Amino acid sequence: MPKRTVEKILVIKLSALGDFVLALAAMKRIRLAHPKAHISLLTTPPFEGLAKASPYFNAVFTDGRPEGFGEWVALRNRLRAADYTRVYDLQTSAHSNRIFQVLRPHPPAWSGIAFGCSLPHKNPLRNQMHTLERQADQLMYAGIWPDAPTEAGTAPGPDLSWVLATAPGERPPSGGVKPKPYVMFVPGGSAHRPEKRWPVEKYGELARILYARGLDVVVIGGPQETALAQAIQRQVPRARDLTARTDFARIAIMGARAALAVGNDTGPLHLAAASGAPTVVLFSQASDPALSAPRGRVAVLQAKNLSELPVAKVAQAATSLLSGKAGAA
């Protein structure tokens, strides 16, 4: 008998962190639809660790944004040699369209919006849908999710229960003192989008309120957000600065154990929410929560100008979410 060929699938998701986290829901559905396939992810270096830790992929490649002619040729040759039977383009951008075009004249079956692809997502309202419903709809058009939940607010969020499977166990309390539950603060965001940030002095005021209620405060972000953590520490000296000290996997683990997360509409906050942290997410008019807000135990607060969002309103939302779930960072 001839040897059975293993189906080879490629998923494309390049950026950004919040979008990548939301796309984990579609990635799960793709794995469920192709349980025995060899599934590869084409992404970029920041997401390699998180993708490899997930249960969805057999291989992860990080050369998804080639620069220059030589790198494009190398990517094209590698993808052609892999002989994928199907591609799920979850990036659906001009860049991923270009990847499709360089694979002509015989591209694999392709789910997305690339011109000429064989499994096009033809819904004219796709850009008015939340990412979760939009990608569920895409997979319905691709034929692998016939009963996909596509009505607003119905698609399930990403399942990150697997993040704790490889996490180190929590240390026993030292000296018999149980660690306090903690709240994660995500006060940063894209440097070129300052309008998406709640003022750091307001985070400091909120930290004082939550610390007085018995919560530890942990500030996360990249190295460029260390100054924000230090500003919060000036109001709550015992707040812990973990900026530049946590990779995406660690943020997910912390989110799974946190009592609460509060932050701007930025990737690490999405990751904490997807991991199970009750979450208060702050939106300005710069982005639409109907299209991209995290799902789960989430309170969405929006103000035309975030500087006008009062601390009391955020504190009230935080209080309504606090469930007594404890953890230690």
N, C-alpha and C positions, 0 to 999 in steps of 0.2 A: 504493500500500500504506500502511496506517496505521502511524504511527510507533510503534515498540516502546517500551513503558513500562519504565523502569528500576525494578527492585525497590528499595524503600526500607525499610531495617532500622534499628531503634533498639536499642542495648544500654544497659542501666542498671547502673552500678557507681559508688557514691558514696563509699565509704570501707571500711575504713581502709587504710593503706598496705600492710601485710602481706597483707590480703585482696585488695587491688587487684592486687598482684603475682601472687598465686596465680591470680587470675581471668584474667590474660593468656593462660593456657593455653586456657581456654574461648573467649576472644576470637579466638585464632588459628583454632580449629576453626570458629567462626562465619564468619570470613572465607573459609576453605577451602570451606565449604558454600555460600557466596554470593559467588563470585569476581567477579561483574560488578555486584553490588548497590552502591547508595550506602548506606554504613553510617555512622550517627552514634552517638556516645557521649554519654550524659547522665551527668555526673559533677559534681564540685565543684572549686573553683579549685586546690587543691594538686596535683591530678593532671593538670592541663591540659597541661603541658609534656611529661611522660612519654607521655601518650596521643597527642599530636600527633607525637611522634618515632617512634611505633610504625607498622608498616605495615598496621594493621588498620582504620583509620577514615578516612573522607572528610571528616568534620566532627566537632568536639568542642564540646559545650555545657556550661557550668559552673553552670547555674542549677538544679541538681538538688535543692537544699534550700531551697525558697522559704520566706520568713518573712512571715506576714501574708496577709490575704485578697487584696490587690492582686497580690502576687507569684504566688500560687497561680493566680489568674485568668490572669495573663500566661503562665504555664507551660502551663496547659491550652489556651489559645488557640493558642500556638505549636505544641504537639504535634498538636493537631487539624488545623491548617493544613498541617502537614508531610505528613499523609496517609500515615503509615507502614503498610506491609503486614504487618509482624511486629515484635514486641518480644521481646527476650531479657532478662528481669529477672534479673541475676546478683546483685542486692542481696538480694532475697527477704526484705524486712523489712516492718514495719508501714508505714513511710514509702513504700516503693515500691508497696505495696498501695494506699495512698491515691492515688498517681498513677494507678494503673489505674482506681480508682473514679471519679475526676473526669473520666475520658474516656468514661464511660457516657453515653448508652445504646448507643453503637456503638464500643466499643474495638477496636483492631486485634487480630489473632491474637497471643496473649500467652503466652509460656513463663515459668512461674514457679509461685508458690503463691498468688497473689492469688485471693480468693474469686470464683468465676464465670469465671475465665480459660479460654480455649479449649484451651490446651496445658499442662494442669497437670502438675506434677512430683508424682506420686501415691505415690511410694515411701514407705511409713510409717517406714522406717529411715533416711531422708535425714539426719536430724540426728545420726545416729551414724556418719556417713561423713566421712572427710577431705574438705576442701574440693575437692581435685582430683577425687576419685572422685565426689563429690556433684554437681559441676557437669557432669562427663562424663555422669553418669546423667540429669541434667536435659536435656542435649542429646539423649540417646537417646530420652527420652520425647517430646521435641519433633520427633523424626523425622529429625534431620540427622546423627546419629552412631550408626548401627545396631549397630556392633560396639564401642561405647564400653567402655574398660577400667574396670570398676567394682569389681573385687575390691580389697581393701585393699592399697595399695602399688603398684598397677599403672598408674595414670594418669600420663602424662608431666608433668613440671614445666613451668613457663613457659619459652619460648625467647626469650632476650634477646640473641641473636647480633646483632640489628640495632643494638644500642646503639653498637657500635664503627664502624658504617658512616659516621656523621656526626661521629665523635670526631676531634679534632685528633691528628695524628701525634705520637708520643713524640719528645721532643728528643734529639738525639745527646748522648752523654756529654760533659761539659765537662772539658777538660784530660785527656781519655783515661781518666777515672775512671768506671767503670760504676756506676750507681746500685744501691744494695742492694735486694733484694726487701723488700717491706713487708707488714705485717699490719695489717688494719683492726680497730680496737676500736670496739664499739658498746655503751658502758656505760650508756646511758640507757634511756628508755622513758616510758610515760605517767606523769605526775607523780602521778596519783591511784592508781597501782598500784605502790607501792614494793616490794611483795612479789615482783614480777617482776624485780627487779634484783639481780644479784650484787654484793656490796659493792665499792666503788670501790678500797679498799685492796688487795683481792685482785687486781683488774685491775693495780694498780701492781706487785705481786709478779710477776704473769705477764709484765708488760712487761719487767721486769728479766731474767727468764729468756730471753725471746725475743730481746731486744736483745743479750744475751751470746752468742746463737747466730748473730748476724750479720743479724738482721732489723731494719729500721726499724719504728717503731710510729707509726701514724696514727690519731688519735681523731676520730670523726665524730659528728654529732648536731646538734640545734638549739641556739639561743642559751642555752636553759635548762640545757644540759649542759656549758657552758664550764667551770663549777666542777669538774665531774668530770674533764675533760681536764687542768685545772691540778693537781688532786690526783695524777693519774698522772704528770704532769711533775715533781712533787716527788720521785718515786722514779726516774724516767728523764727527766732534764732535756732530752734530745734528742728525746723523743717530740714529734710534731707535732700541734698543736691545729688541726683543721679544722672545729670546731664552728661552726655558723652561716655556713659558707663554701661549702657544697656543696648544690646542688639535687639532686632525685632522679635526673636524667639523669647528673650528674657522679658520684653515688654508684654508679650502675650501671657507668659506665665504669671507675671505680676498682676495683670488684668484679671486672670482667673481667680486670684486670691484676694483681690482688693474689695474693700467695703464700698468704694465709690470711685469714680473717675470724673474729673471736671476738666474741660478743655475746649480749645478752639476747633474749628472744622479743619483738622489736619490728620495726617496719616496715623501717627501713634495713638491718637484718641480713638480712631476707628478700630485699630487693632485691640485696644483695651476693651472697647465695647463688644467686639465680636468674641472676645475671650470670656465674656460673661460678667464683666464689671457693670453694676448699675451706673449709668452714665448721664451726665448733663453736658450737652454739646451746644456751643454758642455759635450762632450764624449771624453774619452781617448781611447786608443786601448784595454783597459780592458773589454769593452763591445761593443756590436754591435747595433747601432741605428736601423738597418734594422729589428731587432728582438724585440726591446723593447722601441723605442722612443715614447714619448707622441704624440698624434694627436691634431689637432686644429690649432690655429694660432701660429705655432711653427717654430722657426729657429733652426736647428740642426748644431752645430759647432763641428768638431772632429779634434783632433790632436793626433799624436802618443804619444806624451808626453805633457800633459796639460800645463806644465810650459813654453812650447814654443808657446802657443797660445797668440798672442798679444792682449793687451787691445783695441787697435784701431779696430781690427776686431770684437770684441764683441760689442764695442760701435756702430759700423756701423750697425750690425744686430739689436741692440736695437733701434736705430734711425729709421730703416725701419719698425719696428713693432709698434712703438708708434703711437697711434691713437687719442690721446687727451682725452681718457676715464679717467675720474677723479674718485677718491675715497678717503676715509679716513679710516685708520686702526683703 
